[in-house]
Amino acid sequence: MNRRELRDNLERLHEELHDASSVSPTDRELLGELAADIRRVLDEPEESGAAGRHQGLKHRLAESIYELEESHPQLVASLRNVVNYLSAMGI
């Protein structure tokens, strides 16, 4: 997995988070926080050593899977995909 593939997956996930409908206020807040975290990672320069921030994002995404599993299964599939990419990159 390379950084470009991760970036593409994060972009898709960011769009899905932004477009999520029928979301409770609590889930909307969680999705907003995840979207902001993803945007920070996407806005980093390619050469920056951001492994620590990626690890934090991976942890938050993994936690979110459990919170959103029943209400947003498609979104959870995308979350898992990004977590898998980060794991494959050694993060």
Backbone as CSV, one residue per row, in Angstrom:
resi,resn,N_x,N_y,N_z,CA_x,CA_y,CA_z,C_x,C_y,C_z
1,MET,0.848,-1.169,0.000,0.000,0.000,0.000,0.900,1.241,0.000
2,ASN,0.568,2.176,-0.830,1.356,3.392,-0.828,0.517,4.563,-0.320
3,ARG,1.189,5.665,-0.118,0.517,6.837,0.433,-0.598,7.332,-0.488
4,ARG,-0.429,7.180,-1.791,-1.460,7.628,-2.746,-2.750,6.821,-2.564
5,GLU,-2.615,5.510,-2.400,-3.796,4.673,-2.181,-4.495,5.043,-0.876
6,LEU,-3.692,5.282,0.153,-4.266,5.705,1.429,-5.001,7.030,1.248
7,ARG,-4.378,7.953,0.571,-4.985,9.265,0.339,-6.310,9.130,-0.415
8,ASP,-6.337,8.291,-1.443,-7.571,8.068,-2.210,-8.672,7.504,-1.315
9,ASN,-8.316,6.542,-0.470,-9.303,5.954,0.433,-9.781,6.961,1.467
10,LEU,-8.883,7.779,1.978,-9.279,8.805,2.942,-10.192,9.834,2.292
11,GLU,-9.912,10.195,1.044,-10.775,11.139,0.331,-12.188,10.581,0.195
12,ARG,-12.293,9.305,-0.208,-13.617,8.677,-0.349,-14.335,8.625,0.997
13,LEU,-13.597,8.248,2.047,-14.208,8.173,3.371,-14.656,9.549,3.830
14,HIS,-13.852,10.564,3.585,-14.211,11.931,3.965,-15.518,12.338,3.292
15,GLU,-15.656,12.017,2.007,-16.892,12.338,1.280,-18.086,11.584,1.874
16,GLU,-17.889,10.304,2.197,-18.976,9.519,2.782,-19.385,10.072,4.147
17,LEU,-18.411,10.470,4.939,-18.719,11.047,6.251,-19.526,12.325,6.084
18,HIS,-19.118,13.133,5.127,-19.792,14.404,4.882,-21.224,14.193,4.375
19,ASP,-21.422,13.151,3.563,-22.716,12.903,2.931,-23.642,11.997,3.741
20,ALA,-23.179,11.500,4.877,-23.994,10.577,5.676,-25.315,11.239,6.056
21,SER,-26.396,10.475,5.860,-27.720,10.997,6.207,-28.320,10.163,7.330
22,SER,-29.442,10.608,7.868,-30.135,9.933,8.964,-29.189,9.621,10.116
23,VAL,-28.556,10.634,10.599,-27.559,10.464,11.645,-28.034,11.181,12.900
24,SER,-27.901,10.495,14.033,-28.262,11.115,15.307,-27.286,12.260,15.602
25,PRO,-27.669,13.186,16.463,-26.757,14.279,16.812,-25.412,13.779,17.357
26,THR,-25.435,12.712,18.139,-24.189,12.159,18.683,-23.316,11.595,17.570
27,ASP,-23.937,10.823,16.664,-23.180,10.269,15.550,-22.700,11.372,14.612
28,ARG,-23.512,12.399,14.417,-23.111,13.521,13.559,-21.856,14.187,14.122
29,GLU,-21.795,14.349,15.442,-20.610,14.938,16.069,-19.386,14.044,15.850
30,LEU,-19.556,12.737,16.052,-18.468,11.783,15.841,-17.981,11.828,14.399
31,LEU,-18.918,11.830,13.449,-18.548,11.877,12.035,-17.823,13.175,11.696
32,GLY,-18.264,14.272,12.280,-17.596,15.550,12.052,-16.166,15.539,12.565
33,GLU,-15.963,14.944,13.734,-14.610,14.849,14.294,-13.723,13.966,13.418
34,LEU,-14.263,12.842,12.969,-13.492,11.958,12.091,-13.145,12.657,10.782
35,ALA,-14.103,13.366,10.222,-13.849,14.087,8.974,-12.744,15.116,9.164
36,ALA,-12.752,15.821,10.293,-11.707,16.816,10.567,-10.351,16.137,10.734
37,ASP,-10.320,15.003,11.426,-9.065,14.259,11.600,-8.523,13.802,10.248
38,ILE,-9.406,13.292,9.400,-8.995,12.833,8.076,-8.474,14.005,7.252
39,ARG,-9.169,15.129,7.315,-8.745,16.305,6.548,-7.346,16.743,6.965
40,ARG,-7.052,16.704,8.281,-5.707,17.076,8.746,-4.647,16.163,8.139
41,VAL,-4.918,14.861,8.106,-3.966,13.916,7.524,-3.814,14.172,6.029
42,LEU,-4.923,14.425,5.340,-4.861,14.670,3.900,-4.107,15.954,3.569
43,ASP,-4.175,16.935,4.443,-3.535,18.218,4.182,-2.044,18.232,4.512
44,GLU,-1.537,17.147,5.099,-0.110,17.080,5.432,0.713,16.931,4.163
45,PRO,1.906,17.496,4.162,2.795,17.273,3.018,3.154,15.783,2.923
46,GLU,3.343,15.302,1.716,3.675,13.892,1.482,4.906,13.456,2.279
47,GLU,5.889,14.324,2.390,7.148,13.926,3.008,7.152,14.048,4.527
48,SER,6.076,14.543,5.110,6.072,14.715,6.562,6.056,13.362,7.244
49,GLY,6.731,13.252,8.362,6.738,12.018,9.134,5.533,11.993,10.045
50,ALA,4.397,11.572,9.545,3.133,11.687,10.268,2.651,10.357,10.833
51,ALA,3.556,9.414,11.058,3.136,8.087,11.528,2.351,8.174,12.832
52,GLY,2.740,9.054,13.734,2.024,9.189,15.003,0.608,9.687,14.811
53,ARG,0.429,10.662,13.931,-0.919,11.171,13.659,-1.747,10.110,12.942
54,HIS,-1.111,9.342,12.060,-1.832,8.263,11.380,-2.254,7.195,12.383
55,GLN,-1.398,6.908,13.352,-1.737,5.923,14.380,-2.950,6.404,15.182
56,GLY,-2.969,7.689,15.524,-4.112,8.250,16.247,-5.384,8.175,15.429
57,LEU,-5.285,8.467,14.139,-6.447,8.379,13.258,-6.920,6.930,13.164
58,LYS,-5.985,6.017,13.021,-6.350,4.598,12.941,-7.121,4.177,14.190
59,HIS,-6.654,4.600,15.346,-7.316,4.252,16.610,-8.735,4.820,16.652
60,ARG,-8.901,6.085,16.283,-10.231,6.715,16.297,-11.171,6.050,15.296
61,LEU,-10.656,5.696,14.119,-11.488,5.021,13.125,-11.935,3.657,13.645
62,ALA,-11.011,2.925,14.261,-11.349,1.605,14.794,-12.415,1.713,15.885
63,GLU,-12.287,2.691,16.767,-13.302,2.895,17.807,-14.656,3.246,17.196
64,SER,-14.648,4.026,16.145,-15.887,4.465,15.505,-16.634,3.316,14.852
65,ILE,-15.903,2.301,14.425,-16.541,1.143,13.792,-17.583,0.548,14.726
66,TYR,-17.220,0.401,15.992,-18.143,-0.209,16.952,-19.356,0.681,17.221
67,GLU,-19.146,1.981,17.214,-20.238,2.903,17.500,-21.223,3.025,16.340
68,LEU,-20.754,2.805,15.127,-21.587,3.033,13.944,-22.004,1.749,13.231
69,GLU,-21.579,0.611,13.741,-21.762,-0.655,13.034,-23.213,-0.948,12.669
70,GLU,-24.122,-0.764,13.579,-25.522,-1.090,13.302,-26.222,-0.032,12.465
71,SER,-25.931,1.226,12.733,-26.676,2.294,12.079,-26.153,2.664,10.689
72,HIS,-24.872,2.425,10.416,-24.287,2.841,9.133,-23.326,1.773,8.593
73,PRO,-23.846,0.620,8.167,-22.965,-0.475,7.743,-22.068,-0.135,6.549
74,GLN,-22.544,0.645,5.594,-21.705,1.000,4.443,-20.548,1.886,4.873
75,LEU,-20.824,2.807,5.742,-19.784,3.689,6.261,-18.756,2.881,7.051
76,VAL,-19.210,1.920,7.816,-18.313,1.064,8.593,-17.401,0.276,7.656
77,ALA,-17.913,-0.175,6.527,-17.082,-0.887,5.553,-15.945,0.012,5.070
78,SER,-16.234,1.263,4.825,-15.210,2.216,4.397,-14.213,2.488,5.518
79,LEU,-14.708,2.597,6.746,-13.818,2.795,7.897,-12.850,1.620,8.020
80,ARG,-13.377,0.418,7.893,-12.524,-0.770,7.992,-11.482,-0.788,6.887
81,ASN,-11.875,-0.373,5.698,-10.951,-0.336,4.579,-9.760,0.567,4.887
82,VAL,-10.023,1.741,5.432,-8.941,2.670,5.753,-8.080,2.116,6.884
83,VAL,-8.691,1.525,7.902,-7.924,0.920,8.994,-7.010,-0.174,8.436
84,ASN,-7.517,-0.972,7.500,-6.699,-2.023,6.889,-5.534,-1.437,6.104
85,TYR,-5.769,-0.350,5.375,-4.682,0.311,4.643,-3.604,0.789,5.600
86,LEU,-4.030,1.420,6.693,-3.053,1.902,7.662,-2.269,0.740,8.264
87,SER,-2.927,-0.353,8.547,-2.246,-1.532,9.091,-1.242,-2.088,8.075
88,ALA,-1.651,-2.165,6.812,-0.767,-2.675,5.776,0.469,-1.788,5.589
89,MET,0.326,-0.510,5.916,1.442,0.420,5.829,2.322,0.365,7.074
90,GLY,1.929,-0.466,8.032,2.715,-0.586,9.258,2.388,0.454,10.293
91,ILE,1.209,1.065,10.174,0.813,2.111,11.111,-0.197,1.533,12.072
